[in-house]
Amino acid sequence: MAALALFTTEAVAIKYRPYPGSVPWGGDADKPEWEDPKDHKVNYFVPNFGKDSDIKTSFKNMATAEEELGHVLEASFDPPKEPKRNYFVPHFGEDTEIKYTKANIAAAEKKYNHEYDTSAPPADPKRNYFVPNFGEDTEIKYTKANIAAAEKALGHEYDTSDPPADPKRNYFVPHFGEDEDITFTKKNIANAEKAVGTWNV
């Protein structure tokens, strides 16, 4: 209520204020600072040094652009005019592409003896209807029996749980130097190249 009283244009008596100490804003209401400033000067003289150089340059560039493009830049805060509506649009007949499309549809309908249906899609199929349960399927019974027989024959239980965790990676691999087969291969290649020429791989 106090806030409403302070922001009205007419003087309104404040009928209620919290007693001092009950809330941070308790006590008598002060006038807003813009009505009765206490610690700073107001209505002081502000010198005008003329139009800013950036503004002058902007006006000059705008005038140059308007002259080059033959168009005056208009800026306004007024809402733009609504676009023209219900104007005459000439009709030059059916488009050639439409004619071809219709002819192709007619030819396809004649060829396949089927009329192209462009009506609305059919209604959604029925859902949440009753589905009878006739018990476990025979194939499921046989599969379960075969799994049990295989587990018994092999002494191992068929595990259908989630796959195991990924194997460990990026572990340390010791290096024992170059393998002797690699060493012999390099030596043999060098001897062959010396005898018959360089081997270009």
N, C-alpha and C positions, 0 to 999 in steps of 0.2 A: 504494500500500500504506500509505503514511504517512497519507493522508487517511482511509482506512478505519479505521485505528487510532484516529484522533482522534474519529471520530463513533460509535464503539461505546459501549455502556453499561458494558462491563466493561474493566478494564485489560488492554491488549494490548501486548506488547513489540514495539517497532519494530526489525525486524531489519536494515533497510537504509536508509541516508540517503546522498545524494550528498555527496562530499567538498567542503569549503568552496571556493568560487571556481569550481566547475564549472558550477553553475546558480544562478539568483537565490535559490532556496529551499534551497540547500545548508547544511550544518551541522546542529547539534543541533535537534531539534524542540522547540518551546515548547508549553506548555499553552495551550489556547484562552483568550481574554480573559475569557469569562464564568466560568471557573473561578478565574482568578488575575488580577483587574484590577490594572493597574499605575499608571494615571494618572487614575483617576476614582473617586469614591465610589459605593458600591453599598449596597443595602438601607437607604436613608435614609427618613425619615418623609415621607409625602405627606399633607397635610391634606385632609380631606373637607368641603367647604362646602355639602353638601346637593345636592339635585336641581337641575339647571339650569332656568332659567325657561322656556326654549324647550321642554324636555321636559315641564314641568308644563302648558304651554299645549297641547301636542300631546295629552297624556292627556285633558285637559278637552274638547278638540274631538272626540276620538274617542268619549268617553263620550256627548257630546251627539248625535253622528251615530248611534251605536248605539241610543240611546233613540228618536230620531225615526224611524229606519228599522225598528225592532223586530228588529234582527239584531246579534249579537255578533261582532265581528271577531276571528277566530282566526288566530294566527300561530304556526307551528311549523316546525322544521327536519326533522321526520319526513316521509318520503315520503307523498304522498296515497294514500288507499285506491284500489284498482283499481275501475273502474266495474263495475256489475252486468252479467253476461253470461248468455246462454242463457235469458233470461226469456221468458215467453209473449207472443206478439204475435198479437192476434186477426185473423182473416181475414174480411173482409166481402164477399168475392166480387170478381169482375173489375171494374175501374174502368170508368166510362162512356166515358172517352176511349179506352181500349183497345178497347172494343166497337166504337166508331165507326171507329177505325183499321182494325180487322180487316174490318168491313163495307165500307169504302171500298177496301181492297186487293182484296177479293173482287170488287167491282163493276168495278174497273179490269182485273183479270185476265180477267173474262168479256167485257168490252167489246173488249179488244185481243187476246183469245185467246192469252194468254201468262201463264205462271205466274211469279210473283215469286220470284226465287231468293235466299234468305237464307243459303245455305251459305257456307263459308269461301272466300276469294278463291282463284283458280287459282294454280297454281305459277308461279314466275317463268319468263319465256321463256328459251329457250336463248341463250347468249351465247358470244362468242369462237369462233364457228364459221367454217369456211372460206368465203370469198367469192371466186369466180373473177374474174379480170380478163381481159376480152375486148378490151382495147386501148382507145384513145381513141374516144370517141363521135363519130359522124358530124357532129352539130350543133356540137361543139367544133372539129372540123377546119374546117368551113365558116366559123365565127366567126373563127378565127385567119386564114384566108385572106382574108376580107373586111376585117379590120383591116389586114393587110399591104397590100392593094390601096388602101385609103383613105389610108394613110400615104404610099404612093408617089405617089398622085394629088395629094395636098395638100402634099407636101413637109414633113410634120410627123409626128414620132413620138408615138404615143399614150402619154401619161404616166399610169401606174397607181400611182404612188407615193403617199405620204401627202399629205393636203391641205396647202397652204401655211400659213405662220404667219399669225396674225390681223393685220389691217392696223393701222398705228399709230393710236393714239387719244390724245385729250386734248392735241393739239398746239396751238400758238399760232395763232389766226386774227385777223388785223388787222381793226380796225373803222374804216371810212372815213366814218362818219356815216350819217345817214338817207338812204335811197335817194330820188331825186327822184320816183319813182312813188308812194312812200308819202306824201311831202309833198303832192303834188297830190291824192291820194285824201283825205287829211285835210281839205284845204282845200275840196274839193268836197262832202264830207259836212257840214262846218260850214255852207256856203252853203245846202245842201238843208234842213238842220235849221232854219235861220233862216227859210227860205221856207215850209216845210210842217209844221214841228214836229220835236220831238226824235225821233231814231231809237233805239228801245229794242232793243238786241241782247242 
